């Protein structure tokens, strides 16, 4: 029996690029269906993440023109990770496999063929991995590669150069639904679920239209969320550094007492100020890192919903058919 595929596409203010990429996703569905890899009732699910432009209107029009397009809309903007999660959780009970991909056309949709092949070969998760970063600026390429290395050094399991382009089976999604974190970093959470997985490589293209909605500030926030959501190693590092400083301080106290006894003490304003400034800075940084973890705990214990779906295009279709 052929699997039913739902392509999950998060959208935020994508009115310029959506008319360009939507036909590409539909054509890929048809190609996979004609190749005998998926069923004809597979779908492209657009997830409107509280867009302020005409994105939702375009999604509604597309769903009216072709039944292979379906869409859901969040009640407000909740961020890329929550939008992807909303689509995956919505799709998990009505499909066999999902492929999440951004709307901008940068990820090579032809990699879906190999993803589905790997699934048919027994893999439950297939990660899309960039083969190179030649389309990135030097700054972005360097910081991105450093970020993945830092995450691994911090003890977080992440697939190098993988973002959110991946195939996930409904079997995995059923188990993933048990992960209730509010602070989401999906690319680091899926490896925690387990199951047989593999990767396929692809070349990332330039954005087909519109502009990126992921500025440096959002990338930095995502990176910090990834580290603090998946690892407590920063706190352990603070503790280790604190122990090291405590030992040095104890040695320093003994040294100062000895120097006082033998009469070699010398007043030193500069050295005192430098030491005070250094340790004051270390303390503030340490308190900040610990505060970040406490803040995440505060958000987690509230157990607020991670997404709220306000509209579904296929609910209208079902109501129309029923009438």
QUIQUI-V253666 format. One record per backbone hydrogen bond with DSSP energy under -0.5 kcal/mol. CO is the residue of the C=O (numbers start at 0). NH is the residue of the N-H. Records with the same first field share a line. If there is no record, write none. Layout:
CO: NH, NH
This chain:
2: 4, 38
3: 95, 96
4: 42
5: 7, 98
6: 8, 44
7: 9, 100
8: 46
9: 102
10: 48
13: 17
16: 19, 20
17: 21
20: 24
21: 25
22: 26
23: 27
24: 28
25: 29
26: 30
27: 31
28: 32
29: 33
30: 34
31: 36, 37
32: 35
36: 2
38: 41
42: 6, 44
43: 45, 69
44: 8
45: 47, 71
46: 10, 48
47: 49, 73
53: 57
54: 58
55: 59
56: 60
57: 61
58: 62
59: 63
60: 64
61: 65
65: 68
67: 43
69: 45
70: 312
71: 47
72: 309, 310
78: 82
79: 83
80: 84
81: 85
82: 86
83: 87
84: 88
85: 89
86: 90
87: 91
90: 93, 94
95: 169
96: 5
97: 167
98: 7
99: 165
101: 104
103: 207
105: 204
106: 108
107: 110
108: 111
109: 112, 113
110: 114
111: 115
112: 116
113: 117
114: 118
115: 119
116: 120
117: 122
118: 121
123: 168
124: 197
125: 166
126: 128, 199
127: 162
128: 201
132: 135
136: 140
137: 141
138: 142
139: 143
140: 144
141: 145
142: 146
143: 147
144: 148
145: 149
146: 150
147: 151
148: 152
149: 153
150: 155
151: 154
155: 157
157: 159
158: 161
160: 129
163: 165
164: 127
165: 99
166: 125
167: 97
168: 172
169: 173
170: 174
171: 175
172: 176
174: 177
175: 178
177: 179
181: 183
184: 187, 188
185: 189
188: 191, 192
189: 192, 193
195: 123, 124
197: 126
199: 128
201: 130
214: 218
215: 219
216: 220
217: 221
218: 222
219: 223
220: 224
221: 225
222: 226
223: 227
224: 228
225: 229
226: 230
231: 234, 235
232: 236
233: 237
234: 238
235: 239
236: 240
237: 241
238: 242
239: 243
240: 244
241: 245
242: 246
243: 247
244: 248
245: 249
246: 250
247: 251
248: 252
249: 253
250: 254
251: 255
252: 256
253: 257
254: 258
255: 259
256: 260
257: 261
258: 262, 263, 264
267: 271
268: 272
269: 273
270: 274
271: 275
272: 276
273: 277
274: 278
275: 279
276: 280
277: 281
278: 282
279: 283
280: 284
281: 285
282: 286
283: 287
284: 288
285: 289
286: 290
287: 291
288: 292
289: 293
290: 294
291: 295
292: 296
293: 297
294: 298
295: 299
296: 300
297: 301
298: 302, 303
299: 302
307: 74, 309
310: 72
311: 315
312: 316
313: 317
314: 318
315: 319
316: 320
317: 321
318: 322
